[in-house]
Amino acid sequence: MADSFIKTARDMLWGVWHELGVPGTVRIPNLPVIDLDWLVIHSPFFAAGDPRLDEMVFSWCVHNHAMIGARRVRALVAEVPDEVSDTFWKWSAELRSQVRINWIEARQAVSTDRVVRRLRPDLLRPALTQLRARAVFGVGARADIICVLLERDGEWLRAREFMDQGYSKNAVTSVLADLTRAGLVSLRRTGNTDLYTLTARPELASLLRSRNASWLPWNHLFHVTTVLSLLERHQTKPQPVRLVEASRAWQAILASVVALGWPEPPSTNKLSIDALGSLLAWGIEQMELKRTEG
């Protein structure tokens, strides 16, 4: 392959962080609304081989940590592979020595000699709907639930469908009750199930400048990129190992590929092809399309 999957993933990361105010040359047109928490959790893992990207992300988080959902981060990091979470916790320990972040305790802080640059996002950027919501409604379940309602406008949703955001059932139902009382959400009861839908979309979309926003399941995007990045480490292994690992990766990413609306990855069942190489080449192609077309 002319390019590696991890490099392609890092290029994508550069483009996303550029939207958040990090200087760089990679730009992604029509970038979907960014989910900051998923981005922060995965960035240390992907930036580990790119010192400049790592420095920029660290600097951004030093100066803008209040925008990150600490409670949500603690919940979501439990869902990622150990390779991602281990890197994130080590990186967070260094971050804790610079600023007070609430997803890790002060006693876990590790001193660092990192150079920290002052970076600030322009909250009017199109893909920063989540950050605008947090600026208006506070960093927490209320802002993130409103974003879900905007994303799935017109749908009647169960409370459990908001819990995928990393919040407890009590937190979700409390916020939905408040939004219903405020007239922003309608409640419909079907049997024993409460269903919710947004009733004030024009007003909220205008307030948050999200009328033309597009959305992306970032958890699924990062799941695919993580699995394929780990798969790439097996490139030099014997062919039987490569085939087994490719088959495992194919199974692991299939549901996320469907959620992203991407074409099905190439089959790993044929022994006559380089299954691992074909799967990585497919991943690079999908990431390049996302980066160039948005």
C-alpha positions in Angstrom: 0.0 0.0 0.0 1.2 3.5 -0.8 -0.2 4.8 2.4 -0.8 3.4 5.8 -4.2 3.3 7.5 -3.0 5.0 10.7 -1.6 7.9 8.6 -5.0 8.3 6.9 -6.7 8.2 10.3 -4.3 10.9 11.6 -5.0 13.1 8.5 -8.7 12.8 9.3 -8.0 13.8 12.9 -6.0 16.8 11.8 -9.0 18.0 9.8 -11.4 17.6 12.7 -9.1 19.5 15.1 -8.6 22.2 12.5 -12.3 22.9 12.7 -11.8 23.3 16.5 -9.1 25.9 16.0 -5.9 23.9 15.8 -3.6 25.2 13.0 -3.0 22.7 10.2 -3.2 22.2 6.5 -5.8 19.4 6.4 -9.4 20.7 5.9 -12.5 18.6 5.7 -15.4 20.2 3.7 -18.9 19.9 5.0 -17.7 18.4 8.3 -20.5 16.8 10.3 -21.2 18.1 13.8 -18.2 17.1 16.0 -18.7 15.1 19.1 -15.9 16.5 21.3 -15.9 13.8 23.9 -15.4 10.9 21.5 -12.7 12.9 19.8 -10.8 13.7 23.0 -10.9 10.1 24.1 -9.4 8.7 20.9 -7.0 11.5 20.0 -4.1 10.5 22.3 -4.2 7.0 20.8 -4.1 8.2 17.2 -1.7 11.1 17.9 0.8 8.9 19.7 3.0 8.7 16.5 2.6 12.4 15.6 4.2 14.6 18.2 2.9 17.9 16.7 -0.7 16.7 16.6 -0.3 15.4 20.2 1.1 18.8 21.3 -1.8 20.7 19.6 -4.5 18.5 21.1 -2.9 18.6 24.5 -2.7 22.4 24.3 -6.3 22.8 23.1 -7.5 20.7 26.0 -5.5 22.7 28.6 -7.2 25.9 27.5 -10.7 24.5 26.7 -11.1 21.6 29.1 -14.3 23.2 30.5 -16.0 22.4 27.2 -15.4 18.6 27.6 -18.1 16.6 29.3 -16.2 15.0 32.2 -19.0 12.7 33.4 -19.7 11.6 29.9 -16.0 11.0 29.2 -15.8 8.7 32.2 -18.7 6.7 30.9 -17.6 6.5 27.3 -14.0 5.5 27.9 -15.2 2.3 29.4 -16.5 1.3 26.0 -13.3 1.6 24.0 -10.5 -1.0 23.6 -7.7 -1.2 26.2 -5.2 0.2 23.8 -7.3 3.4 23.5 -8.3 3.7 27.2 -4.8 3.0 28.5 -3.3 5.7 26.3 -6.1 8.1 27.2 -5.6 7.7 31.0 -1.8 8.2 30.8 -2.3 11.3 28.7 -5.0 12.6 31.1 -2.7 12.2 34.0 -0.3 14.6 32.3 -3.2 16.9 31.5 -4.3 16.9 35.2 -0.9 18.3 36.1 -1.7 21.4 34.1 -5.4 22.0 34.7 -8.2 20.6 36.9 -10.1 18.1 34.8 -12.9 16.2 36.6 -12.5 12.8 34.9 -9.3 12.0 36.7 -8.3 12.7 40.3 -5.5 15.1 41.4 -3.5 12.3 43.0 -3.2 10.7 39.6 -1.5 13.7 38.0 1.9 13.2 36.4 4.2 16.1 35.8 5.0 17.0 32.2 7.4 19.2 30.3 5.1 19.7 27.4 5.0 23.0 25.6 1.5 24.4 25.8 0.1 26.8 23.2 -2.9 28.9 23.6 -5.6 27.7 21.2 -9.3 28.8 21.2 -12.1 27.5 19.0 -14.4 29.8 17.0 -17.8 28.6 18.2 -19.4 29.9 15.1 -17.8 27.2 13.0 -20.5 25.1 11.3 -19.5 21.8 12.9 -19.4 23.1 16.5 -23.2 22.7 17.2 -22.4 20.6 20.3 -20.1 23.2 21.7 -22.7 26.0 21.1 -25.3 23.9 22.8 -23.0 23.4 25.8 -22.3 27.1 25.9 -26.1 27.8 26.0 -27.4 24.9 28.1 -24.3 23.9 30.1 -21.9 21.0 29.7 -23.9 17.9 30.4 -26.9 15.8 29.6 -29.2 18.7 28.7 -27.0 20.0 25.8 -26.2 16.6 24.4 -29.9 15.4 24.5 -30.9 18.5 22.6 -28.3 17.7 20.0 -29.7 14.2 19.7 -33.2 15.6 19.3 -31.9 17.9 16.5 -30.1 15.1 14.8 -33.2 12.8 14.9 -35.8 15.5 14.3 -39.2 14.0 13.5 -38.6 10.7 15.2 -40.3 9.5 18.4 -37.5 8.3 20.7 -37.5 6.2 23.9 -35.5 7.5 26.9 -33.1 4.5 26.5 -32.1 5.8 23.0 -30.5 8.9 24.7 -28.6 6.7 27.2 -26.2 5.8 24.4 -24.8 9.3 25.0 -23.2 8.1 28.2 -25.8 9.3 30.7 -27.8 7.4 33.3 -31.6 6.7 32.9 -32.3 9.1 35.8 -30.3 11.9 34.1 -32.0 11.4 30.8 -35.6 11.2 32.1 -35.0 14.3 34.3 -33.8 16.3 31.3 -36.6 15.1 29.0 -39.2 16.0 31.7 -37.7 19.5 32.0 -37.7 20.0 28.2 -41.3 18.7 28.0 -42.5 21.2 30.7 -40.7 23.9 28.8 -42.6 23.1 25.6 -39.5 22.1 23.6 -40.3 18.4 23.5 -43.6 16.5 23.1 -44.4 13.4 25.1 -46.5 10.5 23.8 -47.3 7.4 25.8 -47.7 4.1 24.0 -48.6 1.3 26.4 -46.0 1.5 29.1 -43.5 3.4 26.9 -42.9 7.1 26.9 -41.8 8.5 23.5 -40.3 12.0 22.9 -39.9 14.2 19.9 -38.7 17.7 19.3 -41.4 20.4 18.9 -39.2 23.5 18.8 -36.8 22.6 16.0 -36.8 25.9 14.1 -36.2 27.9 17.3 -33.4 25.6 18.6 -31.8 25.3 15.1 -31.8 29.0 14.8 -30.4 29.5 18.3 -27.6 26.9 17.8 -27.0 27.8 14.1 -27.6 24.2 13.1 -30.2 24.6 10.3 -27.9 22.9 7.7 -26.0 20.7 10.0 -25.1 17.1 9.1 -24.6 14.5 11.8 -22.3 11.5 12.2 -22.2 8.5 14.6 -18.7 9.3 15.8 -18.6 6.3 18.1 -18.9 4.1 15.1 -16.4 6.0 13.1 -13.8 5.8 15.9 -14.6 2.1 16.4 -13.8 1.3 12.8 -10.7 3.4 12.7 -9.4 1.9 16.0 -10.0 -1.7 14.9 -8.3 -1.2 11.5 -5.4 0.7 13.1 -4.8 -2.3 15.5 -5.2 -4.7 12.5 -2.5 -2.9 10.7 0.0 -4.0 13.4 -0.3 -7.5 12.1 0.9 -6.8 8.6 4.2 -8.5 9.1 2.8 -11.6 10.7 2.5 -15.0 8.8 -0.3 -15.3 6.4 -2.5 -17.6 8.5 -2.3 -15.0 11.4 -3.1 -12.2 9.0 -6.2 -14.0 7.7 -7.5 -14.8 11.3 -6.9 -11.2 12.4 -8.6 -9.8 9.3 -11.6 -12.0 9.8 -11.9 -10.9 13.4 -11.7 -7.2 12.4 -14.3 -7.7 9.6 -16.7 -9.1 12.2 -15.9 -6.4 14.7 -16.6 -3.5 12.4 -19.6 -4.7 10.4 -22.3 -3.2 12.6 -20.5 0.1 12.7 -20.0 0.1 8.9 -23.8 -0.3 8.6 -24.4 2.6 11.0 -22.1 4.8 9.0 -23.8 3.9 5.8 -20.5 2.7 4.2 -20.3 -0.1 1.6 -19.6 -3.5 3.1 -15.9 -4.2 3.4 -14.4 -7.0 1.2 -14.9 -10.5 2.3 -12.1 -12.2 4.3 -13.2 -15.7 3.4 -11.1 -16.2 0.3 -7.7 -17.6 1.1 -6.3 -16.6 -2.3 -6.4 -12.9 -1.5 -4.5 -10.8 1.0 -7.5 -10.3 3.3 -5.7 -8.0 5.7 -4.3 -5.8 3.0 -7.7 -5.6 1.2 -9.5 -4.6 4.4 -7.0 -1.9 5.1 -7.1 -0.6 1.6 -10.9 -0.5 1.8 -10.6 1.5 5.1 -8.2 4.0 3.6 -10.6 4.5 0.7 -13.6 5.2 3.0 -11.6 7.5 5.2 -10.2 9.4 2.1 -13.8 9.8 0.8 -14.9 11.1 4.2 -12.0 13.6 4.4 -12.4 14.9 0.8 -16.1 15.0 0.5 -17.2 15.5 4.2 
